[in-house]
Amino acid sequence: MRLSTPIYRLKRRARLLARKQNLPLHRSLDAVAQKEGFQSWAHLAASAASRQPANRLLNDLRSGDLVLLGARPGHGKTMLSAEMAIEAARQGRPSFFFSLQDNRSELRDRFRELGVDPGRELPTLQLDTSDDIDAAYIIDRTSEISGNPFVVIDYLQVIGEQNDWQSLDRQLVELRAQAKRTGAVIVVLSQIDRAFEPAGSTVPDVANVRCADQLDLSVFGHACFLHEGQIELSAIA
């Protein structure tokens, strides 16, 4: 069954409905899903996941890689990274989602919207919303983990603001070394500059990363950018 619009827009529609009608989010999600012809949001999410690019993208990322994943707000970068974290956990890989953006309740809700309750299933999937998150913290949490871990960091600019940009450059080098040392794939989410104009291109690129002029982005092995449902993955020379 085809969706009338991308899933990230359906989720936004559900949030607007919840605010307008003072509904719990899970009820508004179910209502939106039912209008799309599904029994519930969990049913819609499971169906959509089978067609989402998360599995393909996950398989395209090689062990030991540091990956930049960027998009403007509302274009699905957090959802895509969460789907990849879920898929990695389903493959039996240790999977971590570190967020400086959401509190623990908000982050759990994001995964529930995808039909997964991290507290009840997928024991290899771990959510972490500590205020102490930085490269040293992440390396400490993942150093003794084997089995090609998959790691998401949400997001680049928050870590930069908590420290300084020069320090962030050093942290990215440390994370790249950690990925190579452990065979992990480490995906770092990023904001895109508000000046990005999609008229000349379908998706952003490295030059559109917010604060790109203050960072050495060549430390990343690959970059993945999203816009209006389009996804492009490419190597960074």
N, C-alpha and C positions, 0 to 999 in steps of 0.2 A: 504494500500500500504506500503510495507516494504522499509525501507531506506537501501541504499547500505552500509552505514557506520554510526556509532553513530552521533547524531546531533551536538555534540561538535566538531567533526572532520569536518563536513560539514561547520560549522561556521568558523573554521580555514581556510578551503579551500576558502571560500568566501573572507576572509580578504586578503589572498595571491593574489587572483584574482584582488581585488580592487587595491592593490598596483602595481601589474604587469601591469595592463591595465589602471591605473589612473581613476578608476571608483568610483562614489559614492558608499558607502557600501551597501545602500539599493538595488542598481542595481545589484551588484555582488551577493548579497544574493538571489535575485529573479532568477538570471541566474543559480545559483547552484540548487535552488529548482526546476526549470523547467527541468533540466537534470535528476532530481529524479522523474519527472512525475507529479509535482504539478504546479498549476497556478502561485503561488507566494510564497515567503518565509512565509508570514502570513498564507497561506493555509497549507504549510508544518508544520509550528510550531503548528497550531491548531490540525492537524492530529496527530503529534507526541505527543502533550500534553495528548491526550486521552490514549496513551500507556505508558506515562512516569510514573515513580514511585512516583512523587511528591504527588499526592493525597493519595496514600497508606501510604507513609511515614508520611505525615502530620497527618493522622488519627492514626498512631501508637505512636505519641508523646503526652504525657499527659500534661494537664494544670499544670503550676507550675514547669516545667522542664527547666533546663539549659542544652543545647545540644551542643556538639562539632562536627563540620562537617569538615573533613579534606581530602585533596587530593593534589597530585602534580599539578603544573600549567598545565592547558589545559585538565584536566580530568573531568571538568563539575561541580565543587562544587558551583561556583557562579551562573551558570545556574540553577542547581537544587534548590538552595535556593531562587532564583528569582521565579521559578515556584511554589514553596511552598507559597511564599508571595502572588503571584497572586491568587492561589487557596484559600488561607485564605480570601483574600479580596472578592472573588466571593461568599464565604460562608457568607459574611456580617460581618466578623471579622475585627477589626482594624488591619492594617498590616503596618509594618514599615521596611524600608531597610536603615540602617545606613552604609555609606561607607566612609572609609578613603583611599580607593584605587583608586576610580574613581572620576572625577569631575562630576558635575550634568549632563552635556551634554552626557558624556560617559555612565553614569548610565542609563539615559533615553534611550539611544541607545540599551543598553542591553535588556531592557524591550520591546522595539519596535521589536527587533529580535525575541522575543517570541510572537509577534502579539498583544501586548498591548501598548497603549499610555497612560502612567500614568496621563498626563495632561488633557486628554479628557474623560477618563472612570475610573471605579473603584475608586470612591471618598474615600473609606476607605483605599486605598493604598497610603502611603506617603514615598517619597524618601528624604533622608537627607545626604548631603555631607559636612557638617560643619567641619571646622578644629578643632572645640572645642569638638568633639565627644570623650567621655569617659563614665565611668559608671555613674557619677553624671549627665552628660548631658542627657544620655538616660533615666535615672530614672526620671528626671525632665519632659522630653517629654511624658512619658508614665504613670506617677503616677495616673493621674485622668481619665485614660481610662478604661472603663469596656468592657465586652464582649469577654473575653479570647483573648487578643491581641496576634499577632504573630510578632516576632521581629527578624530581621537578623542583625548581626554586621559583617562587612567586614573590617578588620579581626584581629585576636588575636595578631599577632606579631607586627603589626603597633602600636597598643595601647601600647604594652610593650615597644617598642622603643621610643615612645613619652614620656613615664614616666620611671619607672624602674620596673624590674620584681617583686620585692617585692610589689610595689604599684599595679601592675596588679593582683597579688594574692588577694589583698584586694578588688579590683574592682570586681573580679569574685565572691567573697563571697557576695558583695552587689547586684550584678546582680541576683545571685541565690535567695537571700532574696526577691528581687523585683518580680521575677517570681512567687514565692510562695505567696506573698502578693496580687498580682493582678490576678493570674491565667493565666499569660502569658506563652507562649512558647518562649524562647529566644535561638536562634541558633547563635553560634559564629563560623565563618569560621576560618580555620587554615591552615597554610602551613605544608608540610611534609618535613622532612629532606632529603636532596639530597642523603644521603647514603642509603635510602630505596632501597632494592633489591627485586623485585617482584617474583624472582625465587622460594623462599621458601614459599611464601604466595600470595594469589590472591590480597589482599588489605592491606594497612598499618594498624597499630594499634596504641594504645596510646603511645607506646615506640618510634614510628617513628615521633611523633609530633616535629616540630622544637622547640628547647629550652625546651623540656619536662623536662630535668633535673633541670631547673630553676623555674618550675611552679608546683603547687599542682593541678593536673588535677582531683583529686578525688572530687572536687567541682561540676563537671559535673555529671548529672544524667545518661545521655546516650552519646554515641559517635557513629557517622556515618562516615564511610570511603568509598571512591570511588577510583577505579582504572580500567582503560580500560573497562568502562561500567559496572563493577561489583560494587554492593552496599551492605554494611553490617552495620546493626544497632544493637548495643548491649548495655546493661546496664554497667555502670562503678561501680565496687564493692566499 
